[in-house]
Amino acid sequence: MAEVTGGGNEATRAWFREAKFGMFIHWGIYALLGKGEWIRTVDQIPLEEYAKLHPQWQPIGLALHEP
């Protein structure tokens, strides 16, 4: 397993390593483009153009405020 360092959350990463299982699903507006979370940087998409995607982003069932 590759060791991830930096970025904080050391306690959380330690828990996942000790549990021997973990899955982190990270998704957002970039998922609409189907090219990964760095798409805005890699394809040099201006913020104004990228912001136009926001109305299309409908994360149905996403419980943002639940633990």
N, C-alpha and C positions, 0 to 999 in steps of 0.2 A: 504494500500500500504506500502510495506517495505521501510524504509528510507535507502538510500545509502549514506554513508559518506566517506570522504577521497578521495584521488586520483585526486583532482583538479576538474575543470569544474563545480564548484558550480553554476555559473550563468546559464550555459546550463541546468543543472538539475532543477534549480528553474523555468526556462522558461517552461520546460516540465510539472512540477508539476502544474503550474498555467494554462497551456493550457488544462490540464486534459486528455491529450492524448500523447502517445509517443511510439516509437518503435525504438529499437536500434538493428541493424543487424550487427553482427560481424562475419566475416568469413575469412578464410585464408587457408594456406596449410593443416592445421590440418583437414579441412573438408573432405579431400580425405580419411582420415581414419575413418570418421564417428563416432568418439567417443568424440568429444568436444575439446575445445581449450586448455585444460590442459593435453592432451594425451601424449605429450612428457615427461612431468614431472611424471605423474601418471604411465605410462608404462616404464619409465626410458629408453627412446629411445635415443641412442647416437646422438649427433649433426650430425656426419658424415652420419649416416643412414637416419636421418630425412631430411637432405639436398638433398638426392637423389629424394625426392618427388617433389622438385621445378620444374623440367622440365614438370611434369604432370599438374601443376597448371596453368590452362588457364581461368582466370576470364574474359570471353568474355563480352564486353559491360561495363566493369568497368571504370568509368570516374575518374581516380585518380587525375587529375589536375583541375577538374571543381568544383566550389563551390556548 
